[in-house]
Amino acid sequence: MPPSTRPLRLLAVSASALALAACATVGPTFKTPAGPGGAAAAGYAMAGDAAPTGVRLSPEARAAGPWWQAFGSPELDKVIRQALADSPSIAEARATLEKAQAQGRATRGDQFVRADANASAERERINLAAFGFKGFPGVPPISNPTINLYQVGGTVSYDLDLFGGRRRATERDNAKADSAARHADAAYLSLSGNMAMQAMKIASLRGQIAAAKEIVADDRRVVDIVQRAEAAGGQAHSALSGGVAQLAEDEAQLPPLQRELDAARHQMALLAGRSPAEWTAPDFDLARITAPASVPVSLPSQLIRNRPDILAAEADLHAATAAVGVAVAHQYPDIRLSAVLTQEGLNPGDIFKADAAAWTLLGGLTAPVFHGGTLKAERRAAEADARISLARYEQTVLKAFVQVSDVLSNLGSDQQAIEALKMADQAAEDAAADAQNALRLGGGPMMDVVQAQRTLSRARRALVEAQGRRMSDLVELYAATAADWRTAS
C-alpha cells in the first residue's frame, strides 16, 4: 500500500470503529399521539343534532377515484382537473415540498464523511533577513530568492455524532418535509373543494336568477291582464299601479343576484389559475348535478389518519420533538476526525513524487463548559416548542371533529328545509294561480295577486337556495372528511 494512502485508511478504520461504538441518540423518541378523547368516539353528532340522511359512518370510508365524480358532472370534473394542473397555489405547494425535501437531504448529508480536494499555486519572494541571513564584510550579499510552490491534496473529515445530534437534526428535517407533503395534500384537497363550492354557488345563483325571471314573467302577465281589464272598465287604475310596483320590485332582485354570480365565476377563474378575460366558468346547473345517494364518512379514529391538516400538525410535532434531541446533544461532547494529505513541490512535475507527500491526522474533542446558560435555555425553548406543537395538534383534531359535526348537522337541517320549502312552493304556486284566475275573471282584487306573487317569489328563491346549500354542504362534507383526489392527476 502506498504510504500516501495510509492516513486515509487509518482515518476510515478509526471512524468506522468509533461510529459503531457511538450509538447513543439523546432526546425524546417521537410517538404518534393518540389524539383528544373524541378520537375514540363512534360518531360526531352531539345530542340533539339534526340527523342527516344518506350518510354512513365507515371504519375506512375512502373510495377509489376523485371524490367530486360522485356528483356526476363532467363540467365539474374538467374544471377541477384543470385547476389541479394549473393553479399557482398548487405550484407553490409543490415547490415548498421540494424545498423541504432538499433541506432534509442536505441535513442527512452531514452525517457522512466529507471529502474535499484542493490545489494551489504560489509564487513567493522570501525575505532572508527575516530569518537572520545578513550580509558579512567581504562577502557578496545574498539576494532574496523568488520561488514557486505547487500543492495538490485533499481533506477528509467525519463527525462521530456521539450523542446523535446530527441524527436528530436529520429526523427533524425529514419530519418537516413530511409536514410540507401533508400541506401539499391539503392544498390539493382545499383547491378541489373550493372549486366544487364555487360550482355549486354558480348553479344555485343561476337557479335563483331563473326563478326570479319566471316571477318577473308572471308579473308581466298580471300587468297585461290588469291593463286589459282597465281598458274594458273592469279595474281601477290603482290596480295597475300595484301590479307595476310588484313587477319593479321583482326586477330589482336580478342585479344583486347577477353581481354575486359574476363574482363567483371570477373566483372560479382565480382558483383555476386563469384571468377572467382568458377563461370562462361553465354554466353549472343544479338540474345537471346529482347529489350522491350515500356519502361514506370516516370514523373519528380514522379521520385523524386521513386529514392532511391533522397529519401536517402531527409531522410538525414530530419535528419539534426531534429538535429537543438536537438541543440536548449540544450539551454533550463531540469528536471530529480529520485527515489532510498534501503533495507539494517547487515544480509541477515534482508534486507527485513519493518524497513530496505531507499529511496530518487530527482527532478533535469539543465539550461545552460554559456558555452562559445558552445551551440549557435552548433546550428549554425546544421542549416548550414541542408542547406548543402538541397543543396545536390537539386543537387541529378538535377543529376537524367540530367541522364534520357542523356539516353533518347542516345536512340534516338542509333536508328538512328542502322538504318544507317544496310544500311551501307548491302551495304558493297554487295560490298565485288562483289569484290570477280570479283577477282575470273579475272575481278577485289586484292586491291578492300582488301578495300571492310575493309569496311565490320568496318560496321559489328559498327552495333554490336550500337546494344549492345542500349541494355545498355535501362538498364540504367530502372535503372535511379528506375524501380522495389522488387519481386525478
C-alpha positions as CSV (number, residue, x, y, z in Angstrom):
1,M,0.0,0.0,0.0
2,P,1.5,3.4,-0.9
3,P,2.5,5.5,2.1
4,S,0.3,8.3,1.0
5,T,-2.9,6.3,1.4
6,R,-2.2,5.0,4.9
7,P,-3.5,8.1,6.7
8,L,-6.8,7.9,4.8
9,R,-7.2,4.2,5.6
10,L,-6.3,4.8,9.2
11,L,-8.9,7.5,9.4
12,A,-11.6,5.4,7.8
13,V,-10.9,2.4,10.1
14,S,-10.9,4.7,13.2
15,A,-14.1,6.4,12.2
16,S,-15.9,3.1,11.5
17,A,-14.9,1.7,14.9
18,L,-15.9,4.8,16.8
19,A,-19.1,5.2,14.8
20,L,-20.2,1.6,15.8
21,A,-19.5,2.5,19.4
22,A,-21.4,5.8,19.3
23,C,-25.0,4.5,19.2
24,A,-26.5,6.9,21.7
25,T,-29.2,9.2,20.5
26,V,-30.3,11.6,23.2
27,G,-33.6,13.3,23.5
28,P,-37.2,12.0,23.5
29,T,-38.3,9.5,20.9
30,F,-41.4,10.6,19.0
31,K,-44.6,8.5,19.3
32,T,-47.7,9.2,17.3
33,P,-50.2,10.9,19.7
34,A,-53.5,9.2,20.4
35,G,-55.4,12.5,19.8
36,P,-58.0,14.0,22.1
37,G,-60.7,11.8,23.7
38,G,-63.1,12.3,20.8
39,A,-60.8,10.3,18.5
40,A,-62.2,7.1,20.2
41,A,-65.9,8.1,19.6
42,A,-68.2,6.2,17.4
43,G,-69.5,9.3,15.6
44,Y,-69.5,13.1,15.5
45,A,-73.1,14.2,16.5
46,M,-73.9,16.0,19.7
47,A,-77.1,15.0,21.5
48,G,-80.0,16.8,19.8
49,D,-78.2,17.4,16.4
50,A,-80.3,17.0,13.3
51,A,-79.5,13.6,11.7
52,P,-78.6,13.7,8.0
53,T,-79.9,11.2,5.5
54,G,-77.7,9.4,3.0
55,V,-74.6,9.5,5.3
56,R,-73.0,6.3,6.6
57,L,-70.1,6.0,9.0
58,S,-67.4,3.6,8.0
59,P,-64.1,2.5,9.5
60,E,-62.4,3.2,6.1
61,A,-64.5,5.5,4.0
62,R,-62.2,6.3,1.2
63,A,-63.5,5.4,-2.2
64,A,-61.4,4.9,-5.3
65,G,-61.2,7.9,-7.6
66,P,-61.7,11.6,-7.2
67,W,-64.5,12.4,-4.8
68,W,-66.2,15.1,-6.9
69,Q,-67.1,12.5,-9.5
70,A,-69.9,11.4,-7.1
71,F,-71.8,14.5,-8.3
72,G,-72.0,13.1,-11.9
73,S,-71.0,16.4,-13.5
74,P,-68.4,16.2,-16.4
75,E,-68.1,20.0,-16.3
76,L,-67.1,19.9,-12.6
77,D,-64.6,17.1,-13.3
78,K,-63.0,19.0,-16.1
79,V,-62.5,22.3,-14.2
80,I,-61.2,20.7,-11.1
81,R,-58.6,18.6,-13.1
82,Q,-57.6,21.8,-14.9
83,A,-57.2,23.7,-11.6
84,L,-55.1,20.9,-10.0
85,A,-52.8,21.1,-13.1
86,D,-52.6,24.9,-13.5
87,S,-53.2,26.6,-10.1
88,P,-50.4,28.7,-8.7
89,S,-51.3,27.6,-5.2
90,I,-50.6,24.0,-6.2
91,A,-47.3,25.1,-7.9
92,E,-46.4,26.9,-4.6
93,A,-47.2,23.8,-2.5
94,R,-45.1,21.6,-4.8
95,A,-42.1,23.9,-4.7
96,T,-42.4,24.2,-0.9
97,L,-42.4,20.4,-0.7
98,E,-39.3,20.1,-3.0
99,K,-37.5,22.7,-0.9
100,A,-38.2,20.8,2.4
101,Q,-37.2,17.5,0.9
102,A,-33.9,19.0,-0.4
103,Q,-33.2,20.5,3.0
104,G,-33.8,17.1,4.6
105,R,-31.3,15.5,2.2
106,A,-28.8,18.3,2.9
107,T,-29.0,17.7,6.7
108,R,-28.7,14.0,6.2
109,G,-25.5,14.6,4.2
110,D,-23.9,16.0,7.4
111,Q,-23.9,12.5,8.9
112,F,-21.5,11.1,6.3
113,V,-17.8,11.5,5.7
114,R,-16.8,14.7,4.0
115,A,-14.0,14.8,1.4
116,D,-12.7,17.9,-0.3
117,A,-10.0,18.3,-2.9
118,N,-7.8,21.4,-3.2
119,A,-5.0,22.6,-5.4
120,S,-3.0,25.8,-5.3
121,A,-0.1,27.5,-7.0
122,E,2.0,30.2,-5.2
123,R,4.8,32.5,-6.1
124,E,6.7,33.9,-3.1
125,R,9.7,36.2,-2.6
126,I,11.5,35.1,0.6
127,N,12.9,37.8,2.8
128,L,16.1,36.1,4.1
129,A,16.8,38.9,6.5
130,A,13.7,37.9,8.4
131,F,15.4,34.6,9.1
132,G,18.7,36.1,10.3
133,F,20.6,35.9,7.0
134,K,22.5,39.2,6.8
135,G,25.4,40.3,4.7
136,F,29.0,39.9,6.0
137,P,32.0,42.1,5.4
138,G,33.9,41.0,2.3
139,V,31.1,38.5,1.3
140,P,28.8,39.3,-1.7
141,P,25.3,40.0,-0.5
142,I,22.7,37.2,-0.9
143,S,19.7,38.3,-2.8
144,N,16.2,37.3,-1.7
145,P,15.1,34.3,-3.8
146,T,11.8,34.0,-5.5
147,I,10.2,30.5,-5.6
148,N,7.1,28.8,-6.9
149,L,5.2,26.3,-4.8
150,Y,2.6,23.9,-6.1
151,Q,0.2,21.9,-3.9
152,V,-2.4,19.2,-4.6
153,G,-4.2,17.5,-1.8
154,G,-7.4,16.5,-0.1
155,T,-9.1,16.7,3.3
156,V,-11.3,14.1,4.8
157,S,-13.4,14.7,7.9
158,Y,-16.0,12.9,9.9
159,D,-18.1,13.9,12.9
160,L,-18.7,10.9,15.1
161,D,-22.1,12.4,16.3
162,L,-21.5,10.7,19.7
163,F,-24.9,11.6,21.1
164,G,-27.0,11.7,17.9
165,G,-27.4,15.4,17.4
166,R,-27.0,15.2,13.7
167,R,-29.2,12.1,13.5
168,R,-31.9,14.1,15.4
169,A,-31.4,17.0,13.1
170,T,-32.0,14.7,10.1
171,E,-35.1,13.3,11.8
172,R,-36.3,16.8,12.4
173,D,-35.9,18.0,8.8
174,N,-37.4,14.7,7.4
175,A,-40.4,15.4,9.6
176,K,-40.6,19.0,8.2
177,A,-40.5,17.5,4.7
178,D,-43.4,15.2,5.7
179,S,-45.3,18.2,7.0
180,A,-44.7,20.0,3.7
181,A,-46.0,16.9,1.9
182,R,-49.2,17.0,4.0
183,H,-49.6,20.7,3.4
184,A,-49.4,19.9,-0.3
185,D,-52.1,17.3,0.1
186,A,-54.2,19.9,2.0
187,A,-53.7,22.3,-0.9
188,Y,-55.0,19.7,-3.4
189,L,-58.0,19.0,-1.2
190,S,-58.7,22.6,-0.4
191,L,-58.5,23.6,-4.1
192,S,-60.7,20.8,-5.3
193,G,-63.2,21.6,-2.5
194,N,-63.2,25.3,-3.2
195,M,-63.7,24.7,-7.0
196,A,-66.7,22.5,-6.2
197,M,-68.1,25.0,-3.8
198,Q,-67.9,27.8,-6.4
199,A,-69.6,25.4,-8.9
200,M,-72.4,24.8,-6.5
201,K,-72.7,28.6,-5.8
202,I,-72.8,29.3,-9.6
203,A,-75.5,26.7,-10.1
204,S,-77.6,27.9,-7.1
205,L,-77.3,31.6,-8.3
206,R,-78.3,30.7,-11.8
207,G,-81.3,28.8,-10.4
208,Q,-82.3,31.8,-8.3
209,I,-81.9,34.1,-11.3
210,A,-84.1,31.7,-13.4
211,A,-86.7,31.6,-10.6
212,A,-86.6,35.4,-10.4
213,K,-87.1,35.8,-14.1
214,E,-90.0,33.4,-14.0
215,I,-91.6,35.6,-11.4
216,V,-91.0,38.7,-13.5
217,A,-92.6,37.0,-16.4
218,D,-95.6,36.2,-14.2
219,D,-95.7,39.8,-13.1
220,R,-95.8,41.0,-16.7
221,R,-98.7,38.7,-17.4
222,V,-100.5,40.1,-14.4
223,V,-99.9,43.6,-15.6
224,D,-101.2,42.7,-19.0
225,I,-104.3,41.2,-17.5
226,V,-104.9,44.4,-15.5
227,Q,-104.3,46.6,-18.5
228,R,-106.9,44.8,-20.5
229,A,-109.3,44.8,-17.5
230,E,-108.8,48.5,-17.1
231,A,-109.4,49.2,-20.8
232,A,-112.6,47.2,-20.5
233,G,-113.6,49.2,-17.5
234,G,-113.4,46.3,-15.1
235,Q,-110.5,47.5,-13.0
236,A,-109.5,50.8,-11.5
237,H,-106.2,52.4,-12.4
238,S,-104.9,51.8,-8.9
239,A,-104.9,48.1,-9.5
240,L,-102.5,48.6,-12.4
241,S,-100.2,50.7,-10.2
242,G,-100.0,47.8,-7.7
243,G,-99.1,45.4,-10.5
244,V,-96.4,47.6,-11.9
245,A,-94.9,48.2,-8.4
246,Q,-94.7,44.4,-7.9
247,L,-93.0,44.0,-11.3
248,A,-90.4,46.6,-10.4
249,E,-89.8,45.1,-7.0
250,D,-89.2,41.6,-8.5
251,E,-87.0,43.0,-11.3
252,A,-84.8,44.8,-8.7
253,Q,-83.9,41.3,-7.3
254,L,-82.0,40.4,-10.5
255,P,-79.0,42.8,-10.4
256,P,-77.7,41.7,-6.9
257,L,-78.0,38.1,-8.0
258,Q,-76.2,38.8,-11.2
259,R,-73.4,40.6,-9.3
260,E,-73.0,37.5,-7.0
261,L,-72.9,35.2,-10.0
262,D,-70.2,37.3,-11.7
263,A,-68.1,37.3,-8.6
264,A,-68.4,33.5,-8.2
265,R,-67.4,33.0,-11.8
266,H,-64.4,35.3,-11.4
267,Q,-63.4,33.5,-8.2
268,M,-63.5,30.1,-10.1
269,A,-61.2,31.6,-12.7
270,L,-58.8,32.6,-9.9
271,L,-58.8,29.1,-8.5
272,A,-58.2,27.7,-12.0
273,G,-55.1,29.8,-12.3
274,R,-56.6,32.0,-15.1
275,S,-57.7,35.6,-15.5
276,P,-61.4,36.2,-16.1
277,A,-60.7,37.6,-19.6
278,E,-59.0,34.4,-20.8
279,W,-61.2,31.7,-19.1
280,T,-64.9,31.3,-18.7
281,A,-66.5,29.2,-16.0
282,P,-69.1,26.6,-17.2
283,D,-72.8,27.3,-16.8
284,F,-73.3,24.9,-13.9
285,D,-76.9,23.9,-13.4
286,L,-78.4,22.2,-10.4
287,A,-80.5,20.1,-12.7
288,R,-77.4,18.6,-14.2
289,I,-75.7,17.9,-10.8
290,T,-76.7,14.8,-9.0
291,A,-76.5,14.6,-5.2
292,P,-74.9,11.3,-4.2
293,A,-77.3,8.8,-2.7
294,S,-74.9,7.8,0.0
295,V,-71.8,9.5,1.3
296,P,-69.3,7.4,3.3
297,V,-67.8,9.2,6.3
298,S,-64.7,8.1,8.2
299,L,-64.9,7.4,11.9
300,P,-63.1,9.9,14.2
301,S,-60.3,7.3,14.8
302,Q,-59.7,7.0,11.0
303,L,-60.2,10.7,10.3
304,I,-57.1,11.7,12.2
305,R,-55.1,9.3,9.9
306,N,-56.7,10.8,6.7
307,R,-57.0,14.6,7.1
308,P,-53.9,16.3,5.7
309,D,-54.1,19.2,8.2
310,I,-54.0,16.8,11.1
311,L,-51.2,14.8,9.6
312,A,-49.3,18.0,9.0
313,A,-49.7,19.0,12.6
314,E,-48.5,15.6,13.6
315,A,-45.4,15.9,11.5
316,D,-44.8,19.4,13.0
317,L,-45.0,17.8,16.4
318,H,-42.5,15.1,15.3
319,A,-40.1,17.8,14.1
320,A,-40.4,19.7,17.3
321,T,-39.8,16.5,19.3
322,A,-36.6,15.8,17.3
323,A,-35.5,19.3,17.8
324,V,-35.4,18.7,21.5
325,G,-32.9,15.9,20.8
326,V,-30.7,18.3,18.8
327,A,-30.7,20.8,21.7
328,V,-29.9,18.1,24.2
329,A,-27.0,16.8,22.1
330,H,-25.4,20.2,22.0
331,Q,-24.9,19.9,25.8
332,Y,-22.7,16.8,25.4
333,P,-19.1,16.3,24.0
334,D,-18.4,15.7,20.3
335,I,-15.5,14.2,18.4
336,R,-14.4,15.1,14.9
337,L,-11.8,13.2,13.0
338,S,-9.9,14.7,10.0
339,A,-7.0,13.9,7.7
340,V,-5.1,16.1,5.3
341,L,-2.9,14.7,2.5
342,T,-0.8,17.2,0.5
343,Q,1.6,16.7,-2.4
344,E,4.0,19.7,-2.6
345,G,6.7,20.7,-5.0
346,L,8.6,23.6,-6.3
347,N,7.9,22.4,-9.8
348,P,4.7,21.0,-11.2
349,G,6.5,17.8,-12.1
350,D,7.7,17.2,-8.5
351,I,4.3,17.2,-6.7
352,F,3.6,13.6,-7.4
353,K,6.9,12.2,-6.2
354,A,6.9,10.0,-3.1
355,D,9.0,12.4,-1.1
356,A,6.7,15.3,-1.9
357,A,3.9,13.9,0.4
358,A,2.8,15.6,3.6
359,W,-0.1,14.5,5.8
360,T,-1.9,15.4,9.0
361,L,-4.2,13.3,11.2
362,L,-6.4,15.1,13.7
363,G,-8.9,13.9,16.3
364,G,-10.6,16.8,18.0
365,L,-12.8,16.7,21.1
366,T,-15.1,19.5,22.0
367,A,-17.1,19.7,25.1
368,P,-19.3,22.6,26.3
369,V,-18.0,24.0,29.6
370,F,-19.5,27.5,30.0
371,H,-22.0,29.1,27.6
372,G,-23.7,31.5,29.9
373,G,-26.7,29.2,30.2
374,T,-27.4,29.4,26.5
375,L,-27.5,25.6,25.9
376,K,-29.9,25.0,28.8
377,A,-32.1,27.8,27.6
378,E,-32.1,26.4,24.1
379,R,-33.1,23.0,25.4
380,R,-36.0,24.5,27.5
381,A,-37.1,26.5,24.5
382,A,-37.2,23.3,22.3
383,E,-39.1,21.5,25.0
384,A,-41.6,24.4,25.2
385,D,-41.9,24.4,21.4
386,A,-42.7,20.7,21.5
387,R,-45.5,21.3,24.0
388,I,-46.8,24.1,21.7
389,S,-46.9,21.7,18.8
390,L,-48.7,19.1,20.8
391,A,-51.4,21.7,21.8
392,R,-51.7,22.7,18.2
393,Y,-52.1,19.1,17.1
394,E,-54.9,18.5,19.6
395,Q,-56.6,21.8,18.6
396,T,-56.4,20.8,14.9
397,V,-58.0,17.5,15.7
398,L,-60.8,19.1,17.7
399,K,-61.5,21.6,15.0
400,A,-61.7,18.8,12.4
401,F,-64.3,17.0,14.5
402,V,-66.3,20.1,15.0
403,Q,-66.2,20.9,11.3
404,V,-67.5,17.4,10.5
405,S,-70.2,17.7,13.2
406,D,-71.3,21.1,11.8
407,V,-71.6,19.9,8.2
408,L,-73.5,16.7,9.2
409,S,-75.9,18.7,11.3
410,N,-76.3,21.2,8.4
411,L,-77.1,18.4,6.0
412,G,-79.8,17.1,8.4
413,S,-81.4,20.6,8.6
414,D,-80.9,21.1,4.8
415,Q,-83.1,18.1,4.0
416,Q,-85.8,19.2,6.4
417,A,-85.8,22.7,4.9
418,I,-86.0,21.4,1.4
419,E,-89.0,19.2,2.1
420,A,-90.8,22.0,3.8
421,L,-89.9,24.5,1.1
422,K,-91.2,22.2,-1.6
423,M,-94.6,22.1,0.0
424,A,-94.5,25.9,0.5
425,D,-93.5,26.4,-3.1
426,Q,-96.4,24.2,-4.4
427,A,-98.8,26.0,-2.1
428,A,-97.6,29.4,-3.2
429,E,-97.8,28.4,-6.9
430,D,-101.4,27.2,-6.4
431,A,-102.4,30.4,-4.5
432,A,-100.8,32.6,-7.2
433,A,-102.6,30.8,-10.0
434,D,-105.9,31.0,-8.1
435,A,-105.4,34.8,-7.5
436,Q,-104.6,35.4,-11.2
437,N,-107.6,33.4,-12.4
438,A,-109.9,35.3,-10.0
439,L,-108.5,38.6,-11.2
440,R,-108.9,37.6,-14.9
441,L,-112.4,36.5,-14.3
442,G,-113.2,39.7,-12.4
443,G,-113.8,37.9,-9.1
444,G,-110.7,38.9,-7.1
445,P,-108.8,42.1,-6.2
446,M,-105.4,43.0,-7.6
447,M,-103.9,43.1,-4.1
448,D,-104.5,39.4,-3.7
449,V,-102.5,38.8,-6.9
450,V,-99.6,41.0,-5.7
451,Q,-99.5,39.3,-2.3
452,A,-99.6,35.8,-3.9
453,Q,-96.8,36.8,-6.3
454,R,-94.6,38.0,-3.5
455,T,-95.2,34.8,-1.5
456,L,-94.4,32.7,-4.6
457,S,-91.2,34.7,-5.4
458,R,-89.9,34.2,-1.8
459,A,-90.8,30.4,-1.9
460,R,-89.1,29.7,-5.2
461,R,-85.9,31.5,-4.3
462,A,-85.8,29.9,-0.9
463,L,-86.2,26.5,-2.4
464,V,-83.4,27.0,-4.9
465,E,-81.1,28.5,-2.2
466,A,-81.8,25.5,0.1
467,Q,-81.0,23.0,-2.8
468,G,-77.8,24.8,-3.5
469,R,-76.9,25.0,0.1
470,R,-77.3,21.2,0.5
471,M,-75.0,20.7,-2.5
472,S,-72.4,23.0,-1.0
473,D,-72.7,21.1,2.4
474,L,-72.2,17.8,0.6
475,V,-69.0,19.3,-1.0
476,E,-67.8,20.5,2.4
477,L,-68.5,17.0,3.9
478,Y,-66.2,15.4,1.3
479,A,-63.5,18.0,2.0
480,A,-63.9,17.8,5.8
481,T,-63.5,14.0,5.8
482,A,-60.5,14.1,3.5
483,A,-62.0,12.3,0.6
484,D,-59.6,11.0,-2.1
485,W,-58.4,13.0,-5.1
486,R,-55.1,11.3,-5.9
487,T,-56.1,9.6,-9.1
488,A,-57.0,12.9,-10.7
489,S,-53.5,13.6,-12.0
